[in-house]
Amino acid sequence: MGSSVGLKRKTVPFVTVDEKRELPFTRDLELASLFTLAEARRDGEPLSAMARVYYPLHIHRWEGGVLLIDLLGLNHTSIRYNVIPDVDAFERALEAAADDPDALREALKKADLFKGFAGRKTVRIDGLIVQPKSEELSEFLGGASDFKAWDEVVVFKPVLKNSDIESIISSINSLRGAIKSDLKSLERTKSCLRDALGVSKKVVNEEIQNIRDRSAKVKARMKKELERTRERLRRALERDLNRIKKDYKRQVTPLRGERTKLRRKLSRLRKRSARGAVRDDPKAAEELSREIEGLEAKLREVDAAIRSLEAWRDSEVEKARAQYKADLKSEADKIKAEEARSREEVLEQRERVSKLAAAVKGVASRIDTLIRSKRGKLRSLSRLCLDVEAETADLYIPFYVFQYGDKRFSLYPPAVASGAKGILSRFKRMFADNLQSKMTLLIKPRAAFMEKYLEKAVKALGRKTALASAYQRAGDRLNLLRSREAVDKIMVGLVKIRREGWISDGEYIRLQEVLVENLGLISQP
């Protein structure tokens, strides 16, 4: 099995040099620093092998960026996928209830299903790697070159085939299509909500118009009745006023006549008294005076009676007019009562729509929450595509495997070499706890995201796996400690890192002794 046939194969340098480093970091320095680091990690077990191997990845150009795929299939990406509620059943319920606002409100009460997703699925995409940031991968790929397999030992051979890579792309597209379909369904449900609310509003508005039309007819009838009643009451009032006028006239006429007679007689007597006609007759004058007083008293009585009749007349007129107004108001109040009833019914219908709109808004808000979640998941799928300028190719990542005894394995990922000069560098080496600490100051991993993927391959070497079998079959070809050329370079490199101050004289001697002890194991040129 293999990866994409006919594609370019690329690799990256194992070591890049820090910009502060003045001297080149040659192959012998690389081997010596890795050997030193491996020895520092031995933890009581002898270092039995040190090998430079490659981890195959696939860079797939896709939608303006790249997908990173593990060709060994040891890594996978699990994408959680939320299942939307049964929108079809809800839409059918909306459609059935739209013509009845009360039924629609009852249907909305059953919209609790939109308080969350109906469930969750997990889609596993074997081989897809999603952790690295675009800038990290872009920087890591800097300086990539063609990989010449015939010059290298490829132990970790690609497992995924073209069809597997196509399946990865298909899974992403399928998942994205499903999310887009869910978004369309949720948006459609919101549209159905709006449509159902629109239908119910139309029903209620028609009911409001019916109320107004009925009320208008009732008021028109009542106004006509009011006009008839007004005319009837007006005629009755005129009759009552005429009756009162006649009764008043009948009773007041004799009194007025009597008052006229009294005034005339009183006038004559007063004139007589004024002329002094009886001045010489005291008795006659006294009688004249008594007669005048009697007439004045009787005139006052008649005036009082007339005023009493006028008060009675005014009171009766006021009562008649008040009754007329009361009877007329009673009829007019019926129209006002009808207007108030109509307004109350219209307000009830508007409140009905208002509550319905609030219920629809609540459901729509919950649907919006699900939509935002779906859109967020759609954006997260877009982030699977790393924004990196690179062509589609198989990428072989160099790294070192250290073996201790028969079963324990360790690794070191691609690194960056630091400079030896500078006060800060010297102080760090001076206060380093041990040899391993000093070596990690010299060479530092330059792609932290890669290490966990490499670890999976190295862990597989300690188990009964196809990778372990392939590694074991490579045997002596992989072990740099069995290569005369590699051991010589390590010895030369140890001299250089000692001169740079990364190891002490004592550490240098001990490391050389380890190499000398293993010279008998060399089996390759």
NORPELIN-V61208 format. One record per residue. PHI is phi in whole degrees, 0 to 359 (NA if undefined). NEAR is the number of other ideal C-beta (glycine too) atoms within 8 Angstrom. Layout:
phi=PHI near=NEAR
phi=PHI near=NEAR
//
This chain:
phi=NA near=6
phi=207 near=6
phi=273 near=13
phi=302 near=9
phi=283 near=6
phi=85 near=3
phi=280 near=9
phi=292 near=8
phi=241 near=11
phi=239 near=13
phi=216 near=13
phi=237 near=14
phi=295 near=9
phi=293 near=10
phi=241 near=11
phi=246 near=11
phi=256 near=9
phi=300 near=9
phi=298 near=4
phi=275 near=7
phi=279 near=11
phi=270 near=5
phi=269 near=6
phi=293 near=4
phi=258 near=9
phi=279 near=7
phi=301 near=6
phi=292 near=11
phi=294 near=12
phi=299 near=12
phi=295 near=13
phi=294 near=16
phi=293 near=15
phi=290 near=12
phi=298 near=15
phi=299 near=16
phi=295 near=13
phi=297 near=14
phi=296 near=11
phi=294 near=10
phi=264 near=10
phi=296 near=10
phi=52 near=5
phi=90 near=3
phi=263 near=8
phi=288 near=6
phi=287 near=14
phi=262 near=9
phi=201 near=11
phi=220 near=13
phi=225 near=13
phi=263 near=7
phi=231 near=13
phi=227 near=13
phi=255 near=13
phi=274 near=15
phi=241 near=13
phi=231 near=16
phi=260 near=17
phi=246 near=11
phi=292 near=8
phi=203 near=9
phi=51 near=4
phi=82 near=5
phi=218 near=11
phi=223 near=13
phi=255 near=14
phi=254 near=14
phi=235 near=14
phi=275 near=14
phi=286 near=13
phi=274 near=13
phi=71 near=11
phi=283 near=8
phi=250 near=11
phi=214 near=9
phi=240 near=10
phi=255 near=8
phi=247 near=10
phi=282 near=8
phi=233 near=12
phi=276 near=12
phi=267 near=8
phi=283 near=11
phi=296 near=8
phi=283 near=7
phi=290 near=11
phi=297 near=6
phi=296 near=7
phi=294 near=16
phi=295 near=11
phi=295 near=8
phi=296 near=10
phi=296 near=14
phi=297 near=9
phi=289 near=8
phi=259 near=12
phi=301 near=11
phi=285 near=7
phi=236 near=9
phi=306 near=11
phi=292 near=7
phi=294 near=10
phi=295 near=15
phi=298 near=11
phi=294 near=9
phi=295 near=13
phi=291 near=12
phi=296 near=8
phi=269 near=9
phi=274 near=11
phi=298 near=6
phi=298 near=9
phi=270 near=11
phi=288 near=5
phi=188 near=4
phi=284 near=10
phi=287 near=8
phi=175 near=6
phi=218 near=8
phi=244 near=8
phi=240 near=8
phi=260 near=10
phi=261 near=8
phi=244 near=12
phi=292 near=8
phi=97 near=14
phi=280 near=15
phi=249 near=12
phi=235 near=8
phi=286 near=5
phi=298 near=13
phi=278 near=7
phi=303 near=10
phi=292 near=6
phi=294 near=11
phi=294 near=14
phi=299 near=12
phi=293 near=7
phi=296 near=12
phi=280 near=12
phi=300 near=8
phi=81 near=7
phi=298 near=9
phi=223 near=8
phi=294 near=7
phi=261 near=11
phi=254 near=6
phi=298 near=7
phi=288 near=4
phi=265 near=4
phi=235 near=9
phi=265 near=8
phi=259 near=9
phi=265 near=12
phi=275 near=11
phi=280 near=9
phi=305 near=11
phi=255 near=7
phi=289 near=14
phi=253 near=8
phi=305 near=8
phi=296 near=6
phi=292 near=11
phi=295 near=15
phi=298 near=8
phi=294 near=8
phi=298 near=14
phi=299 near=11
phi=297 near=8
phi=297 near=10
phi=296 near=13
phi=297 near=8
phi=296 near=8
phi=296 near=12
phi=296 near=10
phi=297 near=8
phi=295 near=9
phi=294 near=13
phi=297 near=9
phi=296 near=8
phi=298 near=10
phi=298 near=12
phi=297 near=8
phi=297 near=10
phi=293 near=14
phi=295 near=9
phi=296 near=10
phi=297 near=12
phi=299 near=12
phi=297 near=8
phi=297 near=12
phi=300 near=13
phi=299 near=10
phi=297 near=10
phi=297 near=14
phi=296 near=12
phi=298 near=8
phi=296 near=10
phi=296 near=15
phi=299 near=11
phi=297 near=8
phi=299 near=11
phi=293 near=13
phi=298 near=8
phi=295 near=8
phi=295 near=9
phi=299 near=11
phi=296 near=8
phi=297 near=8
phi=300 near=12
phi=295 near=10
phi=296 near=8
phi=299 near=9
phi=295 near=12
phi=298 near=8
phi=294 near=8
phi=298 near=9
phi=294 near=11
phi=298 near=8
phi=296 near=8
phi=292 near=12
phi=294 near=9
phi=297 near=8
phi=297 near=9
phi=296 near=13
phi=296 near=8
phi=297 near=8
phi=296 near=11
phi=302 near=10
phi=294 near=8
phi=296 near=8
phi=292 near=11
phi=297 near=9
phi=295 near=8
phi=298 near=9
phi=295 near=12
phi=297 near=8
phi=299 near=8
phi=296 near=10
phi=294 near=10
phi=296 near=8
phi=299 near=8
phi=297 near=12
phi=298 near=9
phi=295 near=8
phi=300 near=10
phi=295 near=12
phi=296 near=8
phi=298 near=7
phi=275 near=9
phi=274 near=11
phi=300 near=8
phi=300 near=7
phi=294 near=12
phi=295 near=9
phi=298 near=8
phi=296 near=9
phi=295 near=12
phi=296 near=8
phi=299 near=8
phi=296 near=12
phi=297 near=9
phi=296 near=8
phi=298 near=9
phi=295 near=12
phi=293 near=8
phi=295 near=8
phi=295 near=12
phi=293 near=9
phi=293 near=8
phi=300 near=10
phi=297 near=13
phi=291 near=6
phi=286 near=6
phi=76 near=6
phi=297 near=6
phi=243 near=10
phi=293 near=6
phi=276 near=3
phi=243 near=7
phi=303 near=5
phi=293 near=6
phi=292 near=8
phi=295 near=11
phi=293 near=8
phi=294 near=8
phi=298 near=12
phi=295 near=9
phi=295 near=8
phi=292 near=9
phi=298 near=12
phi=297 near=8
phi=294 near=8
phi=292 near=12
phi=297 near=9
phi=296 near=8
phi=295 near=9
phi=294 near=12
phi=297 near=8
phi=297 near=8
phi=293 near=12
phi=299 near=9
phi=297 near=8
phi=295 near=9
phi=296 near=12
phi=297 near=8
phi=297 near=8
phi=295 near=12
phi=296 near=10
phi=297 near=8
phi=299 near=9
phi=300 near=12
phi=298 near=8
phi=296 near=8
phi=294 near=11
phi=296 near=10
phi=298 near=8
phi=298 near=8
phi=297 near=12
phi=294 near=9
phi=298 near=8
phi=295 near=9
phi=299 near=12
phi=296 near=8
phi=296 near=8
phi=295 near=10
phi=292 near=12
phi=296 near=8
phi=301 near=8
phi=289 near=13
phi=293 near=9
phi=296 near=8
phi=296 near=10
phi=292 near=12
phi=298 near=8
phi=297 near=8
phi=293 near=12
phi=297 near=10
phi=295 near=8
phi=299 near=9
phi=298 near=12
phi=299 near=8
phi=297 near=8
phi=294 near=9
phi=295 near=11
phi=299 near=8
phi=299 near=8
phi=293 near=12
phi=294 near=10
phi=296 near=8
phi=300 near=11
phi=293 near=12
phi=299 near=8
phi=295 near=9
phi=295 near=15
phi=297 near=10
phi=295 near=8
phi=295 near=11
phi=296 near=13
phi=299 near=8
phi=298 near=10
phi=294 near=12
phi=298 near=11
phi=296 near=8
phi=294 near=11
phi=295 near=13
phi=300 near=9
phi=298 near=8
phi=294 near=13
phi=295 near=12
phi=298 near=8
phi=296 near=10
phi=295 near=14
phi=295 near=9
phi=297 near=8
phi=294 near=11
phi=295 near=12
phi=295 near=8
phi=294 near=8
phi=293 near=12
phi=296 near=7
phi=285 near=7
phi=296 near=11
phi=274 near=11
phi=277 near=12
phi=279 near=7
phi=229 near=11
phi=273 near=3
phi=203 near=10
phi=269 near=6
phi=297 near=9
phi=193 near=11
phi=273 near=16
phi=244 near=14
phi=258 near=14
phi=266 near=13
phi=284 near=11
phi=203 near=15
phi=251 near=12
phi=247 near=15
phi=255 near=13
phi=242 near=12
phi=242 near=13
phi=64 near=8
phi=255 near=3
phi=236 near=5
phi=271 near=8
phi=232 near=12
phi=220 near=10
phi=216 near=12
phi=219 near=12
phi=279 near=11
phi=309 near=15
phi=229 near=12
phi=238 near=11
phi=268 near=13
phi=267 near=12
phi=279 near=9
phi=264 near=10
phi=273 near=5
phi=104 near=7
phi=297 near=5
phi=298 near=6
phi=297 near=12
phi=296 near=9
phi=296 near=8
phi=298 near=9
phi=292 near=11
phi=296 near=6
phi=262 near=6
phi=294 near=9
phi=291 near=4
phi=205 near=7
phi=297 near=10
phi=297 near=9
phi=299 near=9
phi=293 near=12
phi=293 near=13
phi=287 near=9
phi=279 near=12
phi=283 near=11
phi=237 near=13
phi=239 near=8
phi=304 near=11
phi=252 near=9
phi=215 near=11
phi=302 near=6
phi=295 near=11
phi=283 near=15
phi=300 near=11
phi=291 near=8
phi=287 near=13
phi=295 near=13
phi=299 near=9
phi=298 near=10
phi=292 near=13
phi=292 near=12
phi=297 near=9
phi=293 near=11
phi=290 near=13
phi=273 near=9
phi=240 near=7
phi=276 near=4
phi=229 near=8
phi=297 near=5
phi=296 near=12
phi=297 near=12
phi=296 near=9
phi=296 near=11
phi=294 near=12
phi=294 near=7
phi=293 near=6
phi=293 near=10
phi=46 near=7
phi=298 near=7
phi=299 near=7
phi=277 near=13
phi=285 near=12
phi=294 near=13
phi=289 near=13
phi=260 near=9
phi=257 near=11
phi=303 near=8
phi=299 near=8
phi=294 near=10
phi=295 near=14
phi=300 near=8
phi=294 near=12
phi=298 near=14
phi=298 near=11
phi=297 near=10
phi=294 near=16
phi=298 near=15
phi=299 near=9
phi=292 near=11
phi=288 near=14
phi=290 near=13
phi=298 near=6
phi=284 near=8
phi=91 near=7
phi=279 near=13
phi=230 near=11
phi=277 near=6
phi=299 near=6
phi=296 near=6
phi=293 near=11
phi=298 near=12
phi=297 near=8
phi=297 near=8
phi=294 near=13
phi=296 near=10
phi=298 near=8
phi=298 near=10
phi=295 near=12
phi=297 near=7
phi=298 near=6
phi=259 near=10
phi=299 near=8
phi=291 near=4
phi=274 near=7
phi=296 near=11
phi=229 near=5
phi=231 near=9
phi=296 near=4
//
